Amino acid sequence: MPPTPPFQRVHRESTASVITRQLREGIMYGTLAPGTQLTESGLAAEFGVSRGPLREAMQRLVQEGIVRSEPNRGLFVKELDEDEIRDLYTARAAVETAAGRLIIRDDDGSAVTALRQACAAMQSAAETGELAALSDADLHFHEVLVTASGSRRLQRMHQTLMVETRMCLTALQGTYRAPEDQVAEHRRIAEAIAAGDLNELLQAVESHMYEALDRLLSTTEPA
């Protein structure tokens, strides 16, 4: 008799995975606002499922760090405090600078083309004034940057930051003095990479991250 294989083929996505994805997207895009309590009974009724897969989904989100569990109170959508937001953007700056360095090192013209196309998509959204579309195009630019580096580890690290980043981008909508400023910050990063200028890349990424931090954390600056 042949040995039993250690794994079984997965033919379709599990119910818990579907629920996890939908809840994650709700958190990312602000449908489930920070601080919202997630009740098993209410969500089970809304999804039309038993509490088993719902609990599994909730546990996954707790492990991802976007839902917090409070003893004797329940589960809540995580609220990012100032220290966590600073840490998030510090980590992003490190990952994205490393990705840009790899693209420059490899002299990857296709990556530069993809980054410029991502900037063009941001420009189109800015011209129409669609802030949600601009936010999506913003996130896409950063995904293109890290993916184009070819580093699987950087990509995995970046993916773990993306849900919290999406939450921040939702909060940032409309905080730029002009949408063109948002496009210009990203274009500066792309052109630094195109020019192979490591110092300019570092300055462009750090400036972009810290200006975003100022807008997120400031309570006195005008939008």
C-alpha positions as CSV (number, residue, x, y, z in Angstrom):
1,M,0.0,0.0,0.0
2,P,1.4,3.4,-1.0
3,P,2.1,5.9,1.8
4,T,-0.6,8.4,2.5
5,P,0.3,11.8,1.0
6,P,0.9,14.5,3.6
7,F,-1.5,17.0,1.9
8,Q,-4.8,16.9,0.1
9,R,-5.6,18.9,-3.0
10,V,-7.6,22.0,-2.4
11,H,-10.5,22.2,-4.9
12,R,-12.2,25.3,-3.8
13,E,-11.8,28.2,-1.3
14,S,-13.1,27.4,2.2
15,T,-16.0,29.3,3.7
16,A,-13.6,30.7,6.4
17,S,-11.3,32.0,3.7
18,V,-14.2,33.7,1.9
19,I,-15.3,35.4,5.1
20,T,-11.7,36.4,6.0
21,R,-11.2,38.0,2.6
22,Q,-14.5,39.9,2.7
23,L,-13.9,41.2,6.3
24,R,-10.3,42.1,5.4
25,E,-11.6,44.2,2.4
26,G,-14.2,45.8,4.6
27,I,-11.5,46.9,7.0
28,M,-9.1,48.0,4.3
29,Y,-11.7,50.2,2.6
30,G,-13.3,51.6,5.7
31,T,-16.7,49.8,5.5
32,L,-15.7,48.4,8.9
33,A,-14.3,51.5,10.6
34,P,-11.5,51.3,13.2
35,G,-13.0,50.6,16.6
36,T,-16.0,48.7,15.2
37,Q,-17.1,45.8,17.3
38,L,-17.4,42.5,15.3
39,T,-20.1,40.3,16.8
40,E,-20.4,36.7,16.0
41,S,-24.1,36.5,16.0
42,G,-24.6,39.6,13.8
43,L,-21.9,38.6,11.3
44,A,-23.0,34.9,11.2
45,A,-26.5,36.1,10.3
46,E,-25.2,38.5,7.7
47,F,-23.0,35.9,6.0
48,G,-25.6,33.2,6.4
49,V,-23.1,30.8,8.0
50,S,-22.6,29.0,11.3
51,R,-20.3,30.4,13.9
52,G,-17.6,27.9,13.3
53,P,-16.1,29.3,10.0
54,L,-16.8,32.8,11.3
55,R,-14.7,32.2,14.4
56,E,-11.9,30.8,12.2
57,A,-12.0,33.9,10.0
58,M,-11.9,36.2,13.0
59,Q,-8.9,34.3,14.4
60,R,-7.1,34.8,11.1
61,L,-7.7,38.5,11.3
62,V,-6.5,38.6,14.9
63,Q,-3.3,36.9,13.8
64,E,-2.9,39.4,10.9
65,G,-3.0,42.1,13.5
66,I,-6.0,44.0,12.0
67,V,-8.6,42.8,14.6
68,R,-7.9,43.0,18.3
69,S,-9.4,40.8,21.0
70,E,-10.4,42.3,24.3
71,P,-11.1,40.0,27.2
72,N,-14.7,40.0,28.3
73,R,-15.6,42.5,25.6
74,G,-15.1,40.9,22.3
75,L,-13.4,41.6,18.9
76,F,-12.8,45.0,17.5
77,V,-11.4,46.4,14.3
78,K,-7.9,47.7,15.2
79,E,-7.3,51.4,15.6
80,L,-3.8,52.4,14.6
81,D,-2.3,54.7,17.2
82,E,0.5,57.2,16.4
83,D,3.4,54.9,17.3
84,E,1.9,52.1,15.1
85,I,1.4,54.4,12.1
86,R,5.0,55.7,12.5
87,D,6.3,52.2,12.6
88,L,4.2,51.2,9.6
89,Y,5.6,54.0,7.4
90,T,9.2,53.4,8.7
91,A,8.9,49.7,7.6
92,R,7.4,50.7,4.2
93,A,10.2,53.2,3.6
94,A,12.8,50.5,4.3
95,V,11.1,47.9,2.1
96,E,10.4,50.2,-0.8
97,T,13.8,51.8,-0.8
98,A,15.4,48.3,-0.9
99,A,13.1,47.4,-3.9
100,G,14.1,50.6,-5.7
101,R,17.8,49.8,-5.2
102,L,17.3,46.3,-6.7
103,I,15.6,47.8,-9.8
104,I,18.4,50.3,-10.2
105,R,21.0,47.6,-9.7
106,D,19.4,45.4,-12.4
107,D,18.9,48.4,-14.7
108,D,15.4,47.1,-15.3
109,G,13.8,49.2,-18.0
110,S,10.5,47.2,-17.9
111,A,10.2,48.1,-14.2
112,V,10.6,51.8,-15.0
113,T,8.0,51.6,-17.8
114,A,5.6,49.9,-15.3
115,L,6.2,52.6,-12.7
116,R,5.6,55.4,-15.2
117,Q,2.4,53.7,-16.3
118,A,1.3,53.6,-12.7
119,C,2.1,57.3,-12.4
120,A,0.0,57.9,-15.5
121,A,-2.9,56.0,-13.9
122,M,-2.6,58.3,-10.9
123,Q,-2.6,61.3,-13.1
124,S,-5.8,60.2,-14.8
125,A,-7.5,59.7,-11.5
126,A,-6.3,63.1,-10.3
127,E,-7.6,64.9,-13.3
128,T,-11.1,63.4,-12.8
129,G,-11.0,64.2,-9.1
130,E,-12.0,60.7,-8.2
131,L,-10.2,60.4,-4.8
132,A,-11.1,56.7,-4.3
133,A,-9.6,55.9,-7.7
134,L,-6.6,58.0,-6.9
135,S,-6.1,56.1,-3.6
136,D,-6.3,52.8,-5.5
137,A,-3.8,54.0,-8.1
138,D,-1.5,55.2,-5.3
139,L,-1.5,51.7,-3.7
140,H,-1.0,50.1,-7.1
141,F,2.2,52.2,-7.7
142,H,3.8,50.9,-4.5
143,E,2.8,47.3,-5.3
144,V,4.4,47.7,-8.8
145,L,7.5,49.1,-7.2
146,V,8.0,46.1,-4.8
147,T,6.9,43.5,-7.3
148,A,9.3,44.8,-9.9
149,S,12.2,44.3,-7.6
150,G,11.9,40.6,-8.1
151,S,12.5,39.9,-4.4
152,R,10.0,37.4,-3.1
153,R,10.9,38.2,0.5
154,L,10.4,41.9,0.0
155,Q,7.1,41.2,-1.6
156,R,6.0,39.0,1.3
157,M,7.1,41.7,3.8
158,H,5.3,44.4,1.8
159,Q,2.0,42.3,1.6
160,T,1.9,42.2,5.4
161,L,1.9,46.0,5.5
162,M,-0.7,46.5,2.8
163,V,-3.9,46.1,4.8
164,E,-2.9,48.7,7.4
165,T,-1.5,50.9,4.5
166,R,-4.9,50.7,2.8
167,M,-6.6,51.8,6.0
168,C,-4.2,54.8,6.1
169,L,-4.8,55.7,2.5
170,T,-8.5,55.8,3.1
171,A,-7.8,58.3,5.9
172,L,-5.5,60.3,3.6
173,Q,-8.1,60.8,0.9
174,G,-8.6,64.5,0.4
175,T,-5.7,65.5,2.7
176,Y,-3.4,66.6,-0.1
177,R,-3.6,70.3,-0.9
178,A,-3.9,69.2,-4.6
179,P,-4.2,65.7,-6.1
180,E,-1.3,66.7,-8.4
181,D,1.0,66.8,-5.3
182,Q,0.2,63.2,-4.7
183,V,1.1,62.3,-8.3
184,A,4.3,64.4,-8.1
185,E,5.6,62.6,-5.1
186,H,5.2,59.2,-6.8
187,R,6.6,60.5,-10.1
188,R,9.7,61.7,-8.2
189,I,10.3,58.1,-7.0
190,A,9.8,56.7,-10.5
191,E,12.2,59.2,-12.1
192,A,14.9,58.7,-9.4
193,I,14.8,55.0,-10.3
194,A,14.8,55.7,-14.0
195,A,17.9,57.9,-13.5
196,G,19.7,55.3,-11.4
197,D,20.1,57.9,-8.6
198,L,20.2,56.1,-5.3
199,N,20.5,59.3,-3.2
200,E,17.5,60.8,-4.9
201,L,15.6,57.6,-4.5
202,L,16.2,57.6,-0.8
203,Q,15.2,61.2,-0.4
204,A,12.1,60.7,-2.6
205,V,10.8,57.7,-0.6
206,E,11.6,59.2,2.8
207,S,10.0,62.5,1.8
208,H,6.9,60.8,0.6
209,M,6.5,58.6,3.7
210,Y,7.1,61.4,6.2
211,E,4.8,63.8,4.4
212,A,2.1,61.2,4.5
213,L,2.8,60.8,8.3
214,D,2.5,64.5,8.8
215,R,-0.9,64.5,7.2
216,L,-2.1,61.4,9.1
217,L,-0.9,62.6,12.5
218,S,-1.4,66.3,12.3
219,T,-4.5,67.9,13.8
220,T,-3.6,71.4,13.0
221,E,-2.5,71.4,9.4
222,P,-5.2,72.3,6.8
223,A,-6.2,69.6,4.4
